Amino acid sequence: MKTEKILIIGAGGQIGVELTLALRKVYGEANVIATDIREAHPLLAGAGPYAILDAMDGKAIHELVKKEGITQIYLLAALLSATGEKAPMKAWDINMQSLLQVLELGVQEKLTKIYWPSSIAVFGPTTPREETPQQTVVEPRTVYGISKYAGELWCQYYNQRWGLDVRSLRYPGLISWKSEPGGGTTDYAVEIYHEALKHGKYTSFLSEDTYLPMMYMDDAIRGTIELMEAPQEQIKSRMAYNLSAMSFSPKEIAAAIQKHIPDFTIDYAPDFRQQIANGWPKSIDDTAARNHWGWAHKYDLEKMTADMLLHLKEQLHVTQ
């Protein structure tokens, strides 16, 4: 067991639930304190220390850090792309203020590491869309993307100015059977599996040939922990690392599902999220992550689809 004491802020979200469970396997249940603004997610209830905590309440976070002897913070709380566009100023306040107070806390309390996730939302329509490089034109067009890019710059600043060990990943769309999506533009790739099993059909809010970078949650969680456990000298980017596994369209994920559920059908009714997706990359170049600290994905579309349907059948009590 490691001797770190970890605080997770935003543990009830799509990433937080599974990352909390994975970190507890590495560091021990008692050493990973999960928090969120609401009651514990069912998968976290009774599974280790949990507290209700507002990511905007810097004083309460500081008190908890002091009380528990916290050495690392994983700040996962955020308003995502689609949700953020409905309340831009609220999204900016939550996404930025929560980060800045944790960075300040990291310096004050000499925390060993801080993790803060970024996103492919930092890219925009002027960014090269095929194999988007680690360093490229970055002109996001959503408040979520703007806040994530600003956050990357702040993380780099705190590392350069005070030596704070902040690490970050630009997640693609994340797909999981364990936790609900959180209001992102890539949510269709989770919803489609649920609807395929429940109703045998799905209406996509993105057009059939909209390609976006995606990743199975198992890979994302493993990649996050590998990044955080890599020796400091291997972390050569203090913005955020591109992270990639696969890219596909709604039409292609539907075809993968039809191999298991032949009668499944899909139709298309693009909404405001289509415009967001149109400004994002189709595929990501994550060579830096692979070269610097050994990142390698394990799941492609076919392997992910088989695993998603297997677990969701059990979860939803589907017998087909």
N, C-alpha and C positions, 0 to 999 in steps of 0.2 A: 504493500500500500504506500502511496505517496503521502507526504506530510503536509501538503498544501491544505488550506481551508478556503473553499470556493463559495462565492455568492452568485446566484443566477437571478437576474432581474428580468422579468418577462418570461417566467418558466412555463406559463400556461399556453403559450402560442405554438404554432405549427412546428417550429424548430425546438423551442424550449422544452417541451415534454420529453422528446426523445433524447435530446442532449443531456438533460438532467439524469435520466435513467442510465445513459452510457457513462457519464462522469462518475456516478455513484459506484459503478462496477470497477472503475479504475482507482478512485480515491477513497471509497468507503462511504456508506450512506450518511454517517454522522458528519462527514467533512464537506458535504455539498448541501448548502442551504438554498432551497428553492423559494422564490417569491413571485407574486403577481398581484395585480390590483383586485383580483377576485378570488373566490374560494378555489381550492386545489382542483386541478383536472383529475378525473377519476383514476387515471393511471398513476398519478402522483399521490393521491390521498392515502395516508398511512404508510407511505413508502420511504419516509425520511423527513428531516426537518423542513417545515414549511411555514411561511409567514405571509400575511397580506401586506403588501408594500406598494406604494405609488412611486413609479419611476421618476416623477417630478418632485418628489419630496426629498430634497437633498439632505436636510437635517436628519430625517428618519434613516436614510441610507447610511449616513456617517455614523449615527449611533449604533446601528446594527453591525457595521464593520468593526467598530471599536469593541463592542460587547462580545462578538464571536471570534475576534482575532483573525479576520478575513485577510487572506494574502492575494487572492485573485478574484476579479469580477468579470462575469460574462453579462454584458448589457445587451439584451435581445428585444427589449420593449420598443415598439415603433408603430406608426400608422403606415400601412403599405400603400402601393401605388394607386389602386382603384379607390380605396377608402379615402386616401389623402386628397384626391382631386375633388372630393365632395366637401372637404373642409380644409383648404390649403393652409390657413394661418394656424389652425390647431395642429395640423401635421408638422409644420415647421417648428412650432414651440415644443411639441413632445419629442420629435426626433433630434433636435439640436440641444435643447436645454438638458435633457437627460444625459446626453453624451458629455457635454462640457462640465457638468458637475461631477461626473465620475472621473473624468480626466484630472480635474483639480484634486479630487479625493485621492487619486492614485499617487500624485506627487506628495501631498500632505502626509499620507500614511505609508509611503514607500512600498506600495503594492508591487509584488513580483511580476505580475502580468495582468493585462486587461484584454478581453476579447470583445470586439464590436463588429457585427456583420455589415458589409456593404452589399451591393446588388448590381446586376447588369443594368438596372435602371439609371445608373450614372451615365450611360451612353445615350446618344440621341440620334436624330436623323442625319446629322453631318458626320457621324462616326462610320468608318468602314464596316459594312454589315456582315461580310463573310470573313470568318476567322479573325474576329476583332482582336487586335493586339493588346498586350498588357499596357503599353503606353501609346496613346493615340489621341485624336480629337475627342474631347469630352464636353458636350453641350446638351445636358439633359433638358427635357421639356415638361417634366412633371415635378411637383413639389417634393415628392419622395426621392426622385433622382437628384434634384438639386441639394436636398438635405444630406443625402448619402455622399455626394461628391464633396460638399463642404466638410462633412464629418471626416472623410479620408484625409483631407488637408490638415484638419485639426489634429488627427492622430499622428500624422507625420511631424507636425510642428512640436507636439509634446514629446515625441521621441527625440527629435533633434535638439530641442531646447533644454529638456530636463532628463533625457535618457530613459523616459518611461517606456517600458516594454509593452507597446500596444500592437496587437496583431489583428488582421482583418482579411476576409474573403469576399469577393464579389460573387454571391450566389446566383446561379441561374434559377429557373423555375424549379421548385422542389415538390416532389410527389411522395405521399405517405398514406398508409392505411390506418395509422394509429391516431392521428390528430386531424382536426378539421382545418381547411385552408383559412387564411386570415385576411382576405380582402385584396388579393393580388390579381394581376392581369393573367397570370399563368394558372389560376385556379381551375380552369376548365379541365386540365389534365389530371386533376384529382376527382372532380365531380363526375367525369365521364365514366369512370369505373363504377362508382356508386349507382349511377342511373342505368348503366348496362345491366347490372345485377338486379336492381329493383324493378325496372320498367322495360328493359330491353330496347330503349331508345334514348337519344340525347339530342338536345338542341344546343349547339356550340355558339358562344358569344363572340368567337373569332371565325374568320373565313377559313375555308377548307385548306388553303395552301399557305397559311400563316406559319412560317417556321420560327421557332424560338428555342434557345438553349434550355435544356432540362436536365434534371438529376434526380435519381432515386434517393430518398432520405437516408438510407443506410450508408450510401457513399458520402453524402454531405456531412453526416455526423462523424464518420470515421475521418474524413478530411479535416474537419475542424479540430479534432483532438490531435491528429498528427501534426497539424500546423502549430498548435499550442505546445506540443511536447518536443518540437524540433529545437536543436541547439540554437542559441541566439545568433551565432555567426552565420547560420544558414538562411536567416530571414533578411533578405537583401532589399525587399520592398517594404516601406513603412506607410504606403498608401493602402492598397488592398490587392490581394492576388486574384487574378482571373482564375476561375475554377470551372471546369467543363467535364461533361460525360457524353452527352448525345444531343442531337437536335432533331425535332420532328414537327409535323403539322397535325392539326385535328384529323385530317383525312388518313394520315398514316397511323395514328394511335387507334383510330376506329378500326382500321384493317387488322391491326395486331390483336384487338379485342375479338374481332369476328373469327379469328382462328380458334378461339375458345368458346365463343357464343355466336354461332353462325347466323342467327336470326337478328342480331343486334343491328339497329339502324341509326343513322345520324343525319340531322339537317342543320342548317346554319342560319343564324339571325344575328349578325354582327352588331354590337352596340358601342358605347363610348370607349370601351376597352380596346377596340380594334385600332383606334387612332394611337393609343399608347403603344400597343404592340408594333405598329408600323414604324415607330421610331427606335425600336430596340434591335440589337444584333440578331442575325439568323444563326450564327455559330460563333464560338469563342475559341481563341488561341490561348491555352493555358500552359504553354511551354515553360514559362518562368517557374510556376509552381512545381512542375514535374522535374525540372532541373535543379532548383534550389533546395527543396526539401522532400522530394521523392513522391509527389502525388501521382496516383494512378487509380482510375475508376474501375469498378468491377461489374456494373450493371449497364446493359444496353436496353433498347426498347422491348425486345422479345423477352429477355430474362426478367425485367421489371414487371411487365404485364402478367406473366405467369405467377409471379410472387404476389402482386397486388390482388389478383382475382382469388388466389388460394386463401389469403388471409381475410379478405373482405367477405367471402362466402361464409366463413366461420363467424365473423363478427356480425353479419347481417342475417345469419341463420337461413342462408339460401341453400337449397338442396340440389339445384340443377347441376 
